[in-house]
Amino acid sequence: MKRFLLAGLLFFSLGAHANEITEDYFDIATNYCLNGNYRQAVIYLDKILMLEPENKSVTDLRNGLNQIIKGYNTSFIVSKSNAVKQAVEAKKNGDKQKELNSFLSGNDYWAYYFLGEYYKQNKDYSQAINYYIKSVNQKTTFTQCYLQIAICYYELKNYMQTITYINQYLKVNSKDDFAYALRAKAHLGLKVYDTALSDILTAIALENSLEYQYLEGKILFDMRRYEQAKNKLEKLTNEIHTSEIYKYIGFAQAELGNYNDAIINLEKSLILSDDDKTVITKYNEIKLRVGK
């Protein structure tokens, strides 16, 4: 039964990777899944997220595997939907139209759920929400839908609705670290910083991942707790090498008056990506200041 769930989760993660390194990590994770070693699979999904922190497909897969590991949402494992099985075969054959038609031919909660997944994968979040709601209305204990609805609302930047559905989800799944982290992001979007920090600390207490520690650092920065933000983020640079992390460290150093250190970190940010105009502006501003 678990194999079908994993087929579904892997199904919607295919093609989500941008480079050979992440594809290799994904292949390794897939092999661990097929052998039932879900904890090792999660480790390799975490490696992908270090390189692609905004990869929602991989985040969803990681979350689903953690649900199995922790023993939550066992109802999420069972499916007898012929529509979904046909869609999986169509996906394997590269027939996107048949894939969609197979989903649409079903009228069970699994078909609705995976229609939601299909539309979410294609960034049609409003349509995805519609089918997740149909799924949970048909099977009220299928609370995973509430989390997926919350994710869609977050992508639509509707942070209030994101929080509403996460709260609904947490009534049944009170120890889901991913849900607390998502709610932290929603509160951050609303600039409710104290609540965002509380949520991410709860997530870290449940699962002390690099992703959550990184988010904590960004929240501390937005709270103008620059020394704490700098210290938190600097500890993560052995594992996380992104333009954004050096941007935050550089900005925090600048706020603290450590201009030489700020320049060093902003230069690292620009080496990794020179598309962020705020980094270029801040870098030039500090260079002028130091030059005086």
TIZA-372583 format. One record per residue (C-alpha): z, y, x; chain; residue in one letter; residue number from 1. Coordinates in Angstrom, 3 decimals. Example, Ala and Ser with C-alpha at 12.3 -4.5 7.8 and 13.67 -1.06 7.14 Angstrom:
# TIZA-372583
[[7.800, -4.500, 12.300], A, A, 1];
[[7.140, -1.060, 13.670], A, S, 2];
***
This chain:
# TIZA-372583
[[0.000, 0.000, 0.000], A, M, 1];
[[0.773, 2.368, 2.836], A, K, 2];
[[-2.658, 1.681, 4.254], A, R, 3];
[[-4.289, 3.227, 1.189], A, F, 4];
[[-2.225, 6.394, 1.505], A, L, 5];
[[-3.131, 6.661, 5.159], A, L, 6];
[[-6.794, 6.106, 4.347], A, A, 7];
[[-6.577, 9.020, 1.954], A, G, 8];
[[-4.764, 11.301, 4.394], A, L, 9];
[[-7.072, 10.435, 7.271], A, L, 10];
[[-10.030, 10.784, 4.903], A, F, 11];
[[-9.300, 14.449, 4.323], A, F, 12];
[[-8.620, 15.151, 7.990], A, S, 13];
[[-11.977, 13.874, 9.256], A, L, 14];
[[-14.110, 16.585, 10.769], A, G, 15];
[[-11.215, 19.040, 11.064], A, A, 16];
[[-11.231, 19.211, 14.857], A, H, 17];
[[-12.962, 21.772, 17.013], A, A, 18];
[[-13.049, 20.210, 20.474], A, N, 19];
[[-13.014, 16.946, 22.373], A, E, 20];
[[-9.320, 17.124, 23.274], A, I, 21];
[[-8.171, 17.402, 19.658], A, T, 22];
[[-10.654, 14.718, 18.605], A, E, 23];
[[-9.173, 12.377, 21.228], A, D, 24];
[[-5.641, 13.114, 20.025], A, Y, 25];
[[-6.730, 12.507, 16.444], A, F, 26];
[[-8.315, 9.150, 17.366], A, D, 27];
[[-5.096, 8.108, 19.099], A, I, 28];
[[-3.054, 9.178, 16.055], A, A, 29];
[[-5.389, 7.204, 13.786], A, T, 30];
[[-4.960, 4.059, 15.878], A, N, 31];
[[-1.181, 4.410, 15.771], A, Y, 32];
[[-1.371, 4.809, 11.980], A, C, 33];
[[-3.447, 1.674, 11.571], A, L, 34];
[[-0.877, -0.215, 13.642], A, N, 35];
[[1.994, 1.150, 11.556], A, G, 36];
[[3.450, 3.244, 14.384], A, N, 37];
[[3.756, 6.483, 12.422], A, Y, 38];
[[6.225, 8.188, 14.755], A, R, 39];
[[3.797, 7.961, 17.682], A, Q, 40];
[[1.014, 9.188, 15.396], A, A, 41];
[[3.079, 12.277, 14.558], A, V, 42];
[[3.577, 12.996, 18.273], A, I, 43];
[[-0.188, 13.218, 18.775], A, Y, 44];
[[-0.650, 15.317, 15.655], A, L, 45];
[[1.951, 17.693, 17.115], A, D, 46];
[[-0.172, 17.894, 20.264], A, K, 47];
[[-3.149, 18.965, 18.131], A, I, 48];
[[-1.032, 21.600, 16.398], A, L, 49];
[[0.026, 23.045, 19.757], A, M, 50];
[[-3.668, 23.726, 20.402], A, L, 51];
[[-4.601, 24.537, 16.801], A, E, 52];
[[-1.446, 25.834, 15.075], A, P, 53];
[[-3.414, 26.961, 12.001], A, E, 54];
[[-5.083, 23.573, 11.392], A, N, 55];
[[-3.913, 22.946, 7.814], A, K, 56];
[[-5.524, 19.510, 7.532], A, S, 57];
[[-3.558, 18.188, 10.483], A, V, 58];
[[-0.390, 19.880, 9.214], A, T, 59];
[[-0.819, 18.137, 5.855], A, D, 60];
[[-1.374, 14.785, 7.545], A, L, 61];
[[1.682, 15.248, 9.747], A, R, 62];
[[3.741, 16.120, 6.700], A, N, 63];
[[2.514, 13.059, 4.801], A, G, 64];
[[3.393, 10.736, 7.672], A, L, 65];
[[6.841, 12.276, 7.975], A, N, 66];
[[7.344, 11.582, 4.264], A, Q, 67];
[[6.729, 7.883, 4.967], A, I, 68];
[[8.931, 7.846, 8.082], A, I, 69];
[[11.844, 9.445, 6.246], A, K, 70];
[[11.426, 7.253, 3.180], A, G, 71];
[[10.724, 10.116, 0.766], A, Y, 72];
[[8.217, 10.157, -2.084], A, N, 73];
[[7.594, 6.428, -2.137], A, T, 74];
[[5.561, 6.933, -5.326], A, S, 75];
[[3.073, 8.819, -3.152], A, F, 76];
[[2.139, 5.523, -1.500], A, I, 77];
[[0.812, 3.616, -4.503], A, V, 78];
[[-2.700, 4.054, -5.867], A, S, 79];
[[-5.015, 1.910, -7.960], A, K, 80];
[[-7.625, 4.600, -8.605], A, S, 81];
[[-11.148, 3.217, -8.515], A, N, 82];
[[-12.511, 6.778, -8.477], A, A, 83];
[[-10.664, 7.535, -5.237], A, V, 84];
[[-11.743, 4.268, -3.639], A, K, 85];
[[-15.387, 5.025, -4.474], A, Q, 86];
[[-15.006, 8.539, -3.080], A, A, 87];
[[-13.607, 7.185, 0.193], A, V, 88];
[[-16.650, 4.930, 0.547], A, E, 89];
[[-18.978, 7.848, -0.218], A, A, 90];
[[-17.198, 9.937, 2.414], A, K, 91];
[[-17.674, 7.195, 5.001], A, K, 92];
[[-21.399, 7.145, 4.170], A, N, 93];
[[-21.657, 10.919, 4.466], A, G, 94];
[[-22.626, 11.366, 0.802], A, D, 95];
[[-20.722, 14.508, -0.228], A, K, 96];
[[-22.250, 14.723, -3.689], A, Q, 97];
[[-21.320, 11.137, -4.526], A, K, 98];
[[-17.882, 11.779, -3.072], A, E, 99];
[[-17.331, 14.679, -5.482], A, L, 100];
[[-18.911, 12.832, -8.422], A, N, 101];
[[-16.635, 9.847, -7.801], A, S, 102];
[[-13.561, 12.055, -7.983], A, F, 103];
[[-14.831, 13.778, -11.115], A, L, 104];
[[-15.438, 10.423, -12.798], A, S, 105];
[[-11.722, 9.629, -12.667], A, G, 106];
[[-9.097, 10.743, -15.147], A, N, 107];
[[-5.955, 9.375, -13.504], A, D, 108];
[[-3.376, 11.350, -11.578], A, Y, 109];
[[-4.652, 10.067, -8.220], A, W, 110];
[[-8.209, 11.190, -8.946], A, A, 111];
[[-6.891, 14.626, -9.928], A, Y, 112];
[[-4.717, 14.757, -6.823], A, Y, 113];
[[-7.586, 13.984, -4.470], A, F, 114];
[[-9.839, 16.407, -6.326], A, L, 115];
[[-7.187, 18.960, -5.462], A, G, 116];
[[-7.361, 17.797, -1.854], A, E, 117];
[[-11.149, 18.002, -1.917], A, Y, 118];
[[-11.169, 21.588, -3.140], A, Y, 119];
[[-8.323, 22.579, -0.800], A, K, 120];
[[-10.282, 21.152, 2.130], A, Q, 121];
[[-13.221, 23.308, 1.048], A, N, 122];
[[-10.952, 26.381, 0.683], A, K, 123];
[[-11.448, 26.626, -3.087], A, D, 124];
[[-7.714, 27.038, -3.577], A, Y, 125];
[[-7.774, 28.157, -7.215], A, S, 126];
[[-9.709, 25.049, -8.233], A, Q, 127];
[[-7.425, 22.892, -6.094], A, A, 128];
[[-4.365, 24.281, -7.894], A, I, 129];
[[-5.977, 23.432, -11.230], A, N, 130];
[[-6.330, 19.752, -10.316], A, Y, 131];
[[-2.918, 19.440, -8.688], A, Y, 132];
[[-1.416, 20.744, -11.926], A, I, 133];
[[-3.423, 18.173, -13.910], A, K, 134];
[[-2.134, 15.467, -11.575], A, S, 135];
[[1.549, 16.350, -11.876], A, V, 136];
[[1.223, 16.899, -15.626], A, N, 137];
[[-0.038, 13.340, -15.936], A, Q, 138];
[[2.697, 11.952, -13.670], A, K, 139];
[[5.717, 14.259, -13.642], A, T, 140];
[[7.439, 12.355, -10.815], A, T, 141];
[[4.491, 13.044, -8.485], A, F, 142];
[[6.287, 16.013, -6.914], A, T, 143];
[[4.030, 16.072, -3.840], A, Q, 144];
[[1.698, 18.123, -6.048], A, C, 145];
[[4.193, 20.988, -6.127], A, Y, 146];
[[4.053, 21.232, -2.350], A, L, 147];
[[0.256, 21.184, -2.330], A, Q, 148];
[[0.161, 23.903, -5.001], A, I, 149];
[[2.525, 25.975, -2.858], A, A, 150];
[[0.225, 25.534, 0.160], A, I, 151];
[[-2.745, 26.751, -1.884], A, C, 152];
[[-0.877, 29.786, -3.135], A, Y, 153];
[[0.143, 30.554, 0.443], A, Y, 154];
[[-3.508, 30.470, 1.494], A, E, 155];
[[-4.249, 32.872, -1.359], A, L, 156];
[[-1.449, 35.126, -0.010], A, K, 157];
[[0.397, 34.816, -3.311], A, N, 158];
[[3.778, 34.429, -1.651], A, Y, 159];
[[5.880, 34.691, -4.817], A, M, 160];
[[4.089, 31.724, -6.409], A, Q, 161];
[[4.314, 29.873, -3.100], A, T, 162];
[[8.099, 30.213, -3.212], A, I, 163];
[[8.253, 29.272, -6.909], A, T, 164];
[[6.512, 25.936, -6.337], A, Y, 165];
[[8.365, 25.149, -3.121], A, I, 166];
[[11.639, 25.677, -4.985], A, N, 167];
[[10.412, 23.236, -7.626], A, Q, 168];
[[9.486, 20.734, -4.933], A, Y, 169];
[[12.805, 21.092, -3.081], A, L, 170];
[[14.770, 20.202, -6.213], A, K, 171];
[[13.644, 16.625, -5.591], A, V, 172];
[[12.873, 16.713, -1.846], A, N, 173];
[[15.777, 18.687, -0.442], A, S, 174];
[[15.356, 17.453, 3.130], A, K, 175];
[[11.692, 18.245, 3.681], A, D, 176];
[[11.455, 20.367, 6.835], A, D, 177];
[[7.820, 21.313, 6.191], A, F, 178];
[[8.722, 22.822, 2.804], A, A, 179];
[[11.433, 24.999, 4.330], A, Y, 180];
[[9.022, 26.119, 7.054], A, A, 181];
[[6.376, 27.020, 4.492], A, L, 182];
[[8.929, 28.939, 2.458], A, R, 183];
[[9.936, 30.756, 5.648], A, A, 184];
[[6.298, 31.808, 6.114], A, K, 185];
[[6.118, 33.010, 2.499], A, A, 186];
[[9.296, 35.056, 2.891], A, H, 187];
[[7.902, 36.418, 6.146], A, L, 188];
[[4.776, 37.446, 4.239], A, G, 189];
[[7.021, 39.297, 1.789], A, L, 190];
[[8.961, 40.821, 4.717], A, K, 191];
[[12.197, 39.248, 3.512], A, V, 192];
[[13.190, 38.527, 7.084], A, Y, 193];
[[16.782, 37.315, 6.697], A, D, 194];
[[15.737, 34.667, 4.170], A, T, 195];
[[12.747, 33.682, 6.301], A, A, 196];
[[15.051, 33.159, 9.286], A, L, 197];
[[17.480, 31.112, 7.200], A, S, 198];
[[14.659, 28.868, 5.985], A, D, 199];
[[13.183, 28.243, 9.418], A, I, 200];
[[16.617, 27.449, 10.852], A, L, 201];
[[17.038, 24.878, 8.061], A, T, 202];
[[13.655, 23.389, 8.950], A, A, 203];
[[14.653, 23.224, 12.628], A, I, 204];
[[17.929, 21.502, 11.738], A, A, 205];
[[15.897, 18.821, 9.954], A, L, 206];
[[13.079, 18.574, 12.523], A, E, 207];
[[13.360, 20.460, 15.805], A, N, 208];
[[9.628, 20.857, 16.386], A, S, 209];
[[7.837, 23.312, 18.666], A, L, 210];
[[5.941, 24.690, 15.676], A, E, 211];
[[9.170, 25.662, 13.927], A, Y, 212];
[[10.728, 27.142, 17.043], A, Q, 213];
[[7.578, 29.199, 17.504], A, Y, 214];
[[7.834, 30.505, 13.948], A, L, 215];
[[11.490, 31.374, 14.538], A, E, 216];
[[10.429, 33.468, 17.539], A, G, 217];
[[7.848, 35.349, 15.467], A, K, 218];
[[10.386, 36.007, 12.709], A, I, 219];
[[12.892, 37.340, 15.248], A, L, 220];
[[10.190, 39.661, 16.591], A, F, 221];
[[9.441, 41.007, 13.117], A, D, 222];
[[13.176, 41.543, 12.640], A, M, 223];
[[13.046, 43.706, 15.807], A, R, 224];
[[15.409, 41.355, 17.578], A, R, 225];
[[13.187, 41.621, 20.625], A, Y, 226];
[[15.478, 40.141, 23.258], A, E, 227];
[[16.090, 37.025, 21.172], A, Q, 228];
[[12.407, 36.747, 20.295], A, A, 229];
[[11.382, 37.044, 23.950], A, K, 230];
[[13.888, 34.444, 25.100], A, N, 231];
[[12.910, 32.023, 22.333], A, K, 232];
[[9.165, 32.323, 22.935], A, L, 233];
[[9.334, 32.240, 26.741], A, E, 234];
[[11.004, 28.824, 26.549], A, K, 235];
[[8.028, 27.497, 24.612], A, L, 236];
[[5.299, 28.538, 27.056], A, T, 237];
[[5.604, 25.285, 29.014], A, N, 238];
[[4.185, 23.538, 25.931], A, E, 239];
[[2.331, 26.233, 23.994], A, I, 240];
[[-0.470, 28.106, 25.748], A, H, 241];
[[-2.051, 30.402, 23.171], A, T, 242];
[[-3.151, 34.011, 23.219], A, S, 243];
[[-0.754, 34.740, 20.381], A, E, 244];
[[2.434, 33.572, 22.080], A, I, 245];
[[1.777, 35.790, 25.115], A, Y, 246];
[[0.946, 38.650, 22.755], A, K, 247];
[[4.346, 38.385, 21.082], A, Y, 248];
[[6.149, 38.084, 24.418], A, I, 249];
[[4.217, 41.055, 25.804], A, G, 250];
[[4.945, 43.177, 22.753], A, F, 251];
[[8.644, 42.254, 22.895], A, A, 252];
[[8.797, 43.126, 26.598], A, Q, 253];
[[7.168, 46.473, 25.836], A, A, 254];
[[9.728, 47.237, 23.139], A, E, 255];
[[12.482, 46.415, 25.635], A, L, 256];
[[10.952, 48.780, 28.205], A, G, 257];
[[9.963, 45.951, 30.569], A, N, 258];
[[6.463, 47.319, 31.090], A, Y, 259];
[[5.421, 45.318, 34.148], A, N, 260];
[[6.384, 42.054, 32.430], A, D, 261];
[[4.621, 43.254, 29.283], A, A, 262];
[[1.401, 43.847, 31.254], A, I, 263];
[[1.563, 40.361, 32.809], A, I, 264];
[[1.933, 38.676, 29.424], A, N, 265];
[[-0.693, 40.793, 27.700], A, L, 266];
[[-3.127, 39.984, 30.503], A, E, 267];
[[-2.482, 36.283, 29.860], A, K, 268];
[[-3.129, 36.888, 26.169], A, S, 269];
[[-6.426, 38.646, 26.924], A, L, 270];
[[-7.546, 35.887, 29.294], A, I, 271];
[[-7.117, 33.343, 26.515], A, L, 272];
[[-8.735, 35.592, 23.887], A, S, 273];
[[-9.937, 39.177, 24.039], A, D, 274];
[[-10.692, 39.487, 20.312], A, D, 275];
[[-7.352, 41.009, 19.300], A, D, 276];
[[-7.757, 44.779, 19.324], A, K, 277];
[[-4.002, 45.317, 18.981], A, T, 278];
[[-3.477, 43.562, 22.319], A, V, 279];
[[-6.185, 45.630, 24.009], A, I, 280];
[[-4.736, 48.850, 22.602], A, T, 281];
[[-1.164, 48.009, 23.624], A, K, 282];
[[-2.284, 46.855, 27.080], A, Y, 283];
[[-4.198, 50.096, 27.755], A, N, 284];
[[-1.305, 52.154, 26.409], A, E, 285];
[[1.200, 50.497, 28.751], A, I, 286];
[[-1.159, 50.713, 31.748], A, K, 287];
[[-1.420, 54.486, 31.189], A, L, 288];
[[2.333, 54.775, 30.850], A, R, 289];
[[2.999, 52.819, 34.056], A, V, 290];
[[0.280, 54.790, 35.852], A, G, 291];
[[2.128, 58.008, 35.132], A, K, 292];
***
